[in-house]
Every structure is written in structure tokens, then in C-alpha cells.
């Protein structure tokens, strides 16, 4: 009985620590968002170059050697999109997932391609016209906001993009506002593990799954599921709390 009591006490203590950490993060998010400082200045500079060549990024992003491209159909299936829903592809890039989302939601639904790079959005619109996908809308975001309309989407998809959020508190606040009641965020990002991940990931991605998850949860989301579909990336589902 004594050992059981100690274990229970330790378990409760750990719960208190976790709740305290989450409270601190929640308080930080609740502070004036205008005071948020960049978590990684210059992280998007290469995308904002005036001479950006979309074709080079198509070649880089849309290759079977890239896990999230090779398994794109399985990823979309896991997200469980319903016809008629509205889905936002955050950091849409070349539109790998935007077109698949447009097909999944059907003619009555909407697929939003959100990016801070105008030429990426132009490329997505051109592709949409070529493929007859009339339910794709583009939204030019900023470093601090997705600029999605309030209560406009049912699901938000963030693939290999969260680590590019220069102002995550502000961006997450805009996503919370854009999601309808019970709306979800599906987060896919690189696994970053000391001693296991490549030097490129360790230098390029500012934090690992635990920290990114805590940031999302502190922005009034709750983690509801995680998936082992990917090897190089993790995939987590969060739901809007209020």
C-alpha cells in the first residue's frame, strides 16, 4: 500500500507539473500578441526572394523521395475529410495537398491554399484552372496571420510548415479564429531528435514534437490523436477547445 501511495503521489505531482507548464504557456499566449518576437528571424527569406523560381520548388517538393509527397494519399485518407467541408492548406507551397483536398471536399466544399509567397499562390491557381478544380481559393498570409476569414474552415493542415512560423502565437491565434467549433488542426512536421536527426534538421527546425505540441495546446487546442503513418515526420491531430 505504501509503495502504491508513493507512485500515486508521483503521478499526481507529474500531472501538476504538466498542468503548470501548460498554464504558463497559455498565459504567454494570452498576452498582447503585438509583443511577440520572432522565434527565428529570416527563416523564410529564401521563399521571399524576388527571383524565386517556382519550377525549382516543384522539382524539390514533388518527388517520390520526399515522404510527405510519396504518402500524400494515405495522409489525406487519415485526415478523414468529409464532402462539403472547408479545409485550409497552410504553407501550401506548390499545392501538393491543396488539389487533393479540393477533390476530397467535392464541389460543395472549399480548399484554401494559404501561403506568404504570392508566386506559389499564382501557380496553384493556374494548376486549379488546368485541372478544373473550381473550389480552390488562395489566401495570401503574412508572418503573423494566415488571414483566413473567421469561422471559415473545418480543418487546418500544416505540413512541414510549422517550423516556418516566425510568430507562432500570432499565427495560431489566427487559426483558432478561422476554425469553426470543433475544428481541427492536423500538424505534420519533421522529427527532431538529438543524436538521430540530420544536421540539416537540427539546424533548420527550431524544436521538436514536444515543444511544438505544447505551443499548439497553449493556443486553446487539445491533442486528440497521433499517427505512426510517417517515418521522418510525426502527425498529430488537435481540436479547437472553444
C-alpha positions as a LaTeX table, in Angstrom:
\begin{tabular}{lrrr}
\hline
Residue & $x$ (\AA) & $y$ (\AA) & $z$ (\AA) \\
\hline
Unk1 & 0.00 & 0.00 & 0.00 \\
Unk2 & 2.81 & 2.34 & 0.89 \\
Unk3 & 4.55 & 1.92 & $-2.49$ \\
Unk4 & 1.24 & 2.38 & $-4.29$ \\
Unk5 & 0.68 & 5.64 & $-2.42$ \\
Unk6 & 4.12 & 6.90 & $-3.42$ \\
Unk7 & 3.51 & 6.04 & $-7.08$ \\
Unk8 & 0.13 & 7.75 & $-6.99$ \\
Unk9 & 1.72 & 10.80 & $-5.40$ \\
Unk10 & 4.43 & 10.95 & $-8.05$ \\
Unk11 & 1.87 & 10.56 & $-10.79$ \\
Unk12 & $-0.19$ & 13.40 & $-9.34$ \\
Unk13 & 2.93 & 15.53 & $-8.99$ \\
Unk14 & 3.80 & 14.98 & $-12.64$ \\
Unk15 & 0.28 & 15.95 & $-13.61$ \\
Unk16 & 0.59 & 19.17 & $-11.62$ \\
Unk17 & 3.92 & 19.97 & $-13.29$ \\
Unk18 & 2.44 & 19.38 & $-16.73$ \\
Unk19 & $-0.62$ & 21.49 & $-15.97$ \\
Unk20 & 1.56 & 24.27 & $-14.59$ \\
Unk21 & 3.70 & 24.30 & $-17.72$ \\
Unk22 & 0.61 & 24.43 & $-19.90$ \\
Unk23 & $-0.81$ & 27.26 & $-17.77$ \\
Unk24 & 2.38 & 29.27 & $-18.18$ \\
Unk25 & 2.29 & 28.79 & $-21.96$ \\
Unk26 & $-1.41$ & 29.66 & $-22.07$ \\
Unk27 & $-0.75$ & 32.84 & $-20.12$ \\
Unk28 & 2.02 & 33.76 & $-22.54$ \\
Unk29 & $-0.29$ & 33.26 & $-25.49$ \\
Unk30 & $-2.95$ & 35.37 & $-23.81$ \\
Unk31 & $-0.59$ & 38.33 & $-23.52$ \\
Unk32 & $-0.61$ & 41.12 & $-26.06$ \\
Unk33 & 0.26 & 39.34 & $-29.31$ \\
Unk34 & 1.80 & 42.51 & $-30.68$ \\
Unk35 & 4.72 & 42.00 & $-28.30$ \\
Unk36 & 5.65 & 38.59 & $-29.74$ \\
Unk37 & 9.21 & 38.44 & $-31.04$ \\
Unk38 & 10.35 & 36.37 & $-33.99$ \\
Unk39 & 11.37 & 32.87 & $-32.92$ \\
Unk40 & 13.68 & 32.52 & $-35.91$ \\
Unk41 & 14.39 & 35.69 & $-37.91$ \\
Unk42 & 15.00 & 35.10 & $-41.61$ \\
Unk43 & 13.59 & 31.58 & $-41.67$ \\
Unk44 & 11.53 & 32.41 & $-44.78$ \\
Unk45 & 13.97 & 34.66 & $-46.61$ \\
Unk46 & 14.69 & 32.13 & $-49.37$ \\
Unk47 & 10.98 & 31.96 & $-50.21$ \\
Unk48 & 10.58 & 35.73 & $-50.34$ \\
Unk49 & 13.34 & 36.36 & $-52.88$ \\
Unk50 & 12.19 & 38.46 & $-55.83$ \\
Unk51 & 13.61 & 35.98 & $-58.33$ \\
Unk52 & 12.05 & 32.85 & $-56.80$ \\
Unk53 & 11.68 & 30.11 & $-59.42$ \\
Unk54 & 8.57 & 28.01 & $-58.72$ \\
Unk55 & 9.73 & 25.22 & $-61.02$ \\
Unk56 & 12.74 & 24.58 & $-58.80$ \\
Unk57 & 10.48 & 24.14 & $-55.78$ \\
Unk58 & 8.12 & 21.88 & $-57.72$ \\
Unk59 & 11.09 & 19.68 & $-58.51$ \\
Unk60 & 12.22 & 19.73 & $-54.89$ \\
Unk61 & 8.83 & 19.25 & $-53.22$ \\
Unk62 & 7.15 & 16.88 & $-55.65$ \\
Unk63 & 9.47 & 13.93 & $-55.64$ \\
Unk64 & 8.77 & 10.37 & $-54.52$ \\
Unk65 & 11.89 & 10.60 & $-52.38$ \\
Unk66 & 10.07 & 13.07 & $-50.14$ \\
Unk67 & 8.00 & 11.14 & $-47.63$ \\
Unk68 & 5.06 & 13.53 & $-47.37$ \\
Unk69 & 4.74 & 13.51 & $-51.14$ \\
Unk70 & 5.11 & 9.77 & $-51.64$ \\
Unk71 & 2.47 & 9.05 & $-48.95$ \\
Unk72 & 0.23 & 12.03 & $-49.72$ \\
Unk73 & $-2.86$ & 9.94 & $-50.50$ \\
Unk74 & $-2.56$ & 7.98 & $-47.23$ \\
Unk75 & $-2.10$ & 11.23 & $-45.32$ \\
Unk76 & $-5.28$ & 12.69 & $-46.83$ \\
Unk77 & $-7.16$ & 9.49 & $-46.06$ \\
Unk78 & $-6.05$ & 9.68 & $-42.43$ \\
Unk79 & $-7.26$ & 13.25 & $-42.10$ \\
Unk80 & $-10.80$ & 11.98 & $-42.81$ \\
Unk81 & $-12.17$ & 14.88 & $-44.83$ \\
Unk82 & $-15.91$ & 14.95 & $-45.47$ \\
Unk83 & $-17.61$ & 16.21 & $-48.65$ \\
Unk84 & $-18.79$ & 19.79 & $-48.22$ \\
Unk85 & $-16.16$ & 20.71 & $-45.64$ \\
Unk86 & $-13.68$ & 23.57 & $-45.90$ \\
Unk87 & $-10.01$ & 22.68 & $-45.48$ \\
Unk88 & $-7.07$ & 25.08 & $-45.27$ \\
Unk89 & $-3.65$ & 24.05 & $-46.53$ \\
Unk90 & $-1.26$ & 26.26 & $-44.55$ \\
Unk91 & 2.06 & 26.85 & $-46.26$ \\
Unk92 & 0.57 & 25.31 & $-49.36$ \\
Unk93 & 3.76 & 25.74 & $-51.38$ \\
Unk94 & 3.36 & 24.15 & $-54.80$ \\
Unk95 & $-0.10$ & 22.85 & $-53.92$ \\
Unk96 & 0.68 & 19.17 & $-53.41$ \\
Unk97 & $-2.14$ & 18.77 & $-50.91$ \\
Unk98 & $-4.41$ & 21.60 & $-51.99$ \\
Unk99 & $-5.61$ & 19.73 & $-55.07$ \\
Unk100 & $-6.19$ & 16.54 & $-53.09$ \\
Unk101 & $-8.20$ & 18.48 & $-50.50$ \\
Unk102 & $-10.27$ & 20.04 & $-53.28$ \\
Unk103 & $-11.12$ & 16.56 & $-54.57$ \\
Unk104 & $-11.95$ & 15.30 & $-51.06$ \\
Unk105 & $-14.35$ & 18.13 & $-50.15$ \\
Unk106 & $-16.11$ & 18.00 & $-53.53$ \\
Unk107 & $-17.89$ & 20.75 & $-55.41$ \\
Unk108 & $-19.81$ & 21.85 & $-52.32$ \\
Unk109 & $-16.64$ & 22.27 & $-50.26$ \\
Unk110 & $-13.69$ & 24.63 & $-50.38$ \\
Unk111 & $-9.94$ & 24.09 & $-50.30$ \\
Unk112 & $-8.00$ & 27.14 & $-49.15$ \\
Unk113 & $-4.37$ & 27.44 & $-50.21$ \\
Unk114 & $-2.62$ & 29.74 & $-47.73$ \\
Unk115 & 0.93 & 30.96 & $-48.20$ \\
Unk116 & 3.09 & 34.04 & $-47.72$ \\
Unk117 & 4.58 & 33.63 & $-51.22$ \\
Unk118 & 2.44 & 35.23 & $-53.97$ \\
Unk119 & 4.01 & 33.25 & $-56.82$ \\
Unk120 & 3.20 & 29.98 & $-55.07$ \\
Unk121 & $-0.45$ & 31.00 & $-54.90$ \\
Unk122 & $-0.47$ & 32.07 & $-58.56$ \\
Unk123 & 0.98 & 28.70 & $-59.50$ \\
Unk124 & $-1.73$ & 26.90 & $-57.50$ \\
Unk125 & $-4.48$ & 28.90 & $-59.20$ \\
Unk126 & $-3.05$ & 28.13 & $-62.63$ \\
Unk127 & $-2.98$ & 24.44 & $-61.81$ \\
Unk128 & $-6.53$ & 24.63 & $-60.49$ \\
Unk129 & $-7.72$ & 26.07 & $-63.78$ \\
Unk130 & $-5.86$ & 23.42 & $-65.77$ \\
Unk131 & $-7.43$ & 20.61 & $-63.73$ \\
Unk132 & $-10.89$ & 22.13 & $-63.48$ \\
Unk133 & $-10.82$ & 22.45 & $-59.70$ \\
Unk134 & $-13.10$ & 25.43 & $-59.19$ \\
Unk135 & $-13.35$ & 25.02 & $-55.42$ \\
Unk136 & $-9.83$ & 26.21 & $-54.64$ \\
Unk137 & $-9.34$ & 29.64 & $-53.10$ \\
Unk138 & $-6.00$ & 31.26 & $-52.35$ \\
Unk139 & $-5.21$ & 33.43 & $-49.34$ \\
Unk140 & $-2.05$ & 35.49 & $-49.02$ \\
Unk141 & $-0.90$ & 35.26 & $-45.42$ \\
Unk142 & 1.71 & 37.21 & $-43.50$ \\
Unk143 & 4.38 & 36.29 & $-40.99$ \\
Unk144 & 1.83 & 36.84 & $-38.21$ \\
Unk145 & $-1.50$ & 35.77 & $-39.68$ \\
Unk146 & $-2.99$ & 33.28 & $-42.11$ \\
Unk147 & $-5.60$ & 35.92 & $-43.00$ \\
Unk148 & $-8.32$ & 33.26 & $-43.21$ \\
Unk149 & $-11.85$ & 34.56 & $-42.60$ \\
Unk150 & $-13.36$ & 33.99 & $-39.17$ \\
Unk151 & $-15.23$ & 30.66 & $-38.78$ \\
Unk152 & $-14.38$ & 29.71 & $-42.35$ \\
Unk153 & $-12.77$ & 26.26 & $-42.11$ \\
Unk154 & $-13.38$ & 22.83 & $-40.57$ \\
Unk155 & $-9.83$ & 21.54 & $-40.78$ \\
Unk156 & $-6.38$ & 23.09 & $-40.98$ \\
Unk157 & $-3.45$ & 21.16 & $-42.41$ \\
Unk158 & 0.12 & 22.23 & $-41.61$ \\
Unk159 & 2.73 & 20.07 & $-43.34$ \\
Unk160 & 6.45 & 20.77 & $-42.88$ \\
Unk161 & 5.45 & 24.38 & $-42.32$ \\
Unk162 & 5.00 & 24.92 & $-38.59$ \\
Unk163 & 8.75 & 25.29 & $-38.15$ \\
Unk164 & 8.49 & 28.18 & $-40.62$ \\
Unk165 & 6.06 & 30.05 & $-38.34$ \\
Unk166 & 8.15 & 33.04 & $-37.36$ \\
Unk167 & 5.46 & 34.29 & $-34.96$ \\
Unk168 & 3.68 & 31.09 & $-33.82$ \\
Unk169 & 1.50 & 32.70 & $-31.15$ \\
Unk170 & 0.02 & 35.17 & $-33.61$ \\
Unk171 & $-0.36$ & 32.60 & $-36.37$ \\
Unk172 & $-2.04$ & 30.08 & $-34.07$ \\
Unk173 & $-4.41$ & 32.78 & $-32.84$ \\
Unk174 & $-5.45$ & 33.45 & $-36.43$ \\
Unk175 & $-6.04$ & 29.72 & $-36.95$ \\
Unk176 & $-8.14$ & 29.46 & $-33.80$ \\
Unk177 & $-10.25$ & 32.33 & $-35.06$ \\
Unk178 & $-10.61$ & 30.79 & $-38.53$ \\
Unk179 & $-11.67$ & 27.35 & $-37.33$ \\
Unk180 & $-15.30$ & 26.57 & $-36.71$ \\
Unk181 & $-16.50$ & 24.99 & $-33.46$ \\
Unk182 & $-14.84$ & 21.60 & $-33.05$ \\
Unk183 & $-12.47$ & 22.36 & $-35.91$ \\
Unk184 & $-9.17$ & 20.55 & $-36.14$ \\
Unk185 & $-5.50$ & 21.15 & $-36.84$ \\
Unk186 & $-3.51$ & 18.33 & $-38.39$ \\
Unk187 & 0.17 & 19.00 & $-37.77$ \\
Unk188 & 2.89 & 17.22 & $-39.74$ \\
Unk189 & 6.50 & 18.17 & $-39.15$ \\
Unk190 & 9.99 & 16.74 & $-39.02$ \\
Unk191 & 11.05 & 14.54 & $-36.15$ \\
Unk192 & 13.88 & 16.39 & $-34.43$ \\
Unk193 & 15.82 & 14.13 & $-32.11$ \\
Unk194 & 19.28 & 14.89 & $-30.77$ \\
Unk195 & 21.77 & 12.30 & $-31.98$ \\
Unk196 & 19.35 & 10.83 & $-34.52$ \\
Unk197 & 18.16 & 13.62 & $-36.83$ \\
Unk198 & 20.33 & 15.01 & $-39.62$ \\
Unk199 & 22.39 & 18.15 & $-39.13$ \\
Unk200 & 20.08 & 19.92 & $-41.58$ \\
Unk201 & 17.02 & 19.20 & $-39.44$ \\
Unk202 & 18.80 & 20.08 & $-36.21$ \\
Unk203 & 19.87 & 23.45 & $-37.65$ \\
Unk204 & 16.76 & 24.25 & $-39.70$ \\
Unk205 & 13.93 & 23.07 & $-37.42$ \\
Unk206 & 13.96 & 25.06 & $-34.20$ \\
Unk207 & 12.30 & 22.50 & $-31.91$ \\
Unk208 & 10.90 & 19.00 & $-31.67$ \\
Unk209 & 7.45 & 17.47 & $-31.34$ \\
Unk210 & 7.04 & 18.11 & $-27.61$ \\
Unk211 & 7.62 & 21.85 & $-27.82$ \\
Unk212 & 5.53 & 22.35 & $-30.97$ \\
Unk213 & 2.69 & 20.33 & $-29.45$ \\
Unk214 & 2.81 & 22.38 & $-26.26$ \\
Unk215 & 2.65 & 25.60 & $-28.28$ \\
Unk216 & $-0.43$ & 24.43 & $-30.17$ \\
Unk217 & $-2.15$ & 23.22 & $-26.99$ \\
Unk218 & $-1.48$ & 26.52 & $-25.23$ \\
Unk219 & $-3.30$ & 28.30 & $-28.06$ \\
Unk220 & $-6.59$ & 26.67 & $-26.91$ \\
Unk221 & $-6.34$ & 23.37 & $-28.74$ \\
Unk222 & $-6.31$ & 19.85 & $-27.33$ \\
Unk223 & $-4.36$ & 16.91 & $-28.69$ \\
Unk224 & $-6.78$ & 14.15 & $-29.67$ \\
Unk225 & $-4.70$ & 11.70 & $-31.73$ \\
Unk226 & $-1.27$ & 10.93 & $-33.14$ \\
Unk227 & $-0.35$ & 8.62 & $-36.01$ \\
Unk228 & 2.60 & 6.41 & $-36.93$ \\
Unk229 & 2.00 & 6.71 & $-40.66$ \\
Unk230 & 5.27 & 8.50 & $-41.37$ \\
Unk231 & 8.89 & 7.66 & $-40.59$ \\
Unk232 & 10.68 & 11.00 & $-40.88$ \\
Unk233 & 7.73 & 13.08 & $-39.72$ \\
Unk234 & 5.20 & 12.96 & $-36.91$ \\
Unk235 & 1.50 & 13.56 & $-37.48$ \\
Unk236 & $-0.79$ & 14.90 & $-34.74$ \\
Unk237 & $-4.46$ & 15.90 & $-34.64$ \\
Unk238 & $-5.58$ & 18.78 & $-32.41$ \\
Unk239 & $-9.12$ & 20.03 & $-31.81$ \\
Unk240 & $-10.29$ & 23.56 & $-31.03$ \\
Unk241 & $-11.36$ & 23.81 & $-27.39$ \\
Unk242 & $-13.66$ & 26.84 & $-27.54$ \\
\hline
\end{tabular}
